[in-house]
Amino acid sequence: MSRARFDSRFFGALILILVAAGLRLVPHPPNFSPIAAMALFGAAAFDRKVWAFVLPLAALLLSDLVLGFHDQMAAVYGSIILVEILGLWALRSNRSPARIAMTAVTASMLFFVITNLSVWAFSGMYARTGAGLATCFAAALPFLQNSLAGDLVFTGALFGAWALVERTLANRTQAV
């Protein structure tokens, strides 16, 4: 692969992640955000694993600098790292629409479980009992609906835009 093609792919993917991170800053329903989509897309789009991990996390951090920090950041960032690992495993070699959609759903569930376990364990909002855990998860169900919808919409948008970028780059290479 030529250096120019690498640079075009790299910067195209980086721009898509930055745009997605910027969308966190516009008004949206709770948990309808591109966080998991950025992680899945980064894992699939960047050839070097270091970029696949660092760039989506850096974009998340930049948007958090604007939005503000919160008590569950460790759980959120830990979940996103696991989503990136999921993306590396599931989407590096097979990016069919069905596989992308199933991976996005799995990412939503992973994020939901980890972040709500953290809320239950560390926030003090719920009793540290089975009933408290059930109450925590029940209270979070409306957020799961938004997370699933957001993850599917933003993952589809990022991977769809990426397919257009790759097609454009391939056409330019053939024209040269």
N, C-alpha and C positions, 0 to 999 in steps of 0.2 A: 504494500500500500504506500502510495506516495505521501510525502510529508504534507503537501497541500491538502490531500484528501483527509489525512488524519486531523489537521487543523480545522478543516471545515466540519467534520463530524464532531470533533470535540467541542468547538464553539457553538455549533448548532444545538447539541445536547445541553450545554451549559446555559444557553439562552432560554431554552424551554424550561429548565429547572428554575431559573431566576424569575421567569414570568409566572410560573406556578407559585413560587414562594410569594411573589407580589400579590397574587390573588388572595392570600391570607389576610391582606391588609384592607380589602374592600368588605363592606358589610355582607354577611352570609349567615345562614342558619347555624346554630351551634353544631360543631363537629362536621359540618359539610365543608371539608377543606382538602387541599391537595397534598397533605403531608405524606401519607402512605404511597400515594401515586408517585411522588418525587423519588421516594426510596426505591420502589420497584423499577421505575424508569431508569434511574441512575445505575442500578445494578445491571440492567440489560443493555444500556446504551454505551457506557464507557468501557473501552477495551481494557484499561488498567484498573484492577480492583481497588487500588488506593483512591482513584477518582470516584469510583462507584460508591464508596463509603463516605469520603470526605466532602464532596461537593453537595450532595443533598443535605447532609448534616449542617454544613456551613450555611446553606440557604435557609434552612430551618432556624438556625441561630440568628442570622441577620433579621429575619422577620420577627423572631422573639424579642430582639433588641427594641423593636418598634412597639410590639404588642405588650411587652412586659413579661416578667418571669413569674413563675408560680410554684407551688409546693410539689407538684407532681412531675416536675421536669425530668428527674432521673428516670421515672417510669416511662415517660413519653420518649425520651431519647434512647433508652434501652430497647423499647418496643420497636423504634424505627431501625435500630441496628439489626434487630432480629428480622424485620421486614426486608432489609437489604440482603441479609443472608438468604432469606426465602427467595428473593428475586434472583440472586446469583444461581441458586440451585434450580429454580423452576423455569427461568426465562432466558438464560444465556443461550441455549441451543434451540429452544422451541418457543416461538413467539406467535403461535396461532391465537386468533381472537378468543377461542374457548379457554385456552391455557392462561391467557392474560386475565380474563374475567375470573376464572377460578382462583388464580393467585391473588387477585385483588380482594375477593371475598375472604380468602384465608387470612390475608393481611389485616382486614377489618376485624375479624374474629380474634386474631392474635393481639392486636392493639386493644380491643375491648376488654379481653380477659386480663391482660397484664396491668393496664392502667386502672381498672376497677378493683383488682386485687390490691393495688397500691393505695387507692383511696380508702378501701376498707381497712387495710392494715395500719396506715399511717396518718390518716386525716383526723381521726377522733370523732368523725361524724356517725360512725356505726359501731355497735357493740362487736367485740371480737369473738363472736359466736357464729354458729352456723346460721342462725336466724338473722344476725346482723349482716352476714355475707349475702344471704338471699335478698335481704332488703336493699343492700347496696346495688346488687346486680339488677333487681327489679326497677329501682329508681333510674338506672342508667339505660334501660331499654330504649327510650326515645332518642337518646344520643347514638345508639347502635344503628338505628334506622337511618339517621342522617350520615353517619360514618360510612355505612354500606353504599348509600346513594352517592356520596361525594367521592368515595374511592373508585367506584365504577365509572362515574362521569369523568373524573380527572385522569384516571388511568387510561380510559379510552381516548380522551383528548390528547394526552401526551404521546401515547403510542401511535395514534392516528397521525398526529403532526409529524412524528418521527418517521413514519413510513413515507410521508410526502417529502421530507428532507432527504431521506436516503434515495428515493426515486429521482429527485432533482440532481443530487450529486452523481448518481449513476449515469444519468443522461448527459451531464456535463463531461464526465470521463469519456463516454462513448463519442462525444462530439469532438474531443481533442485528438 
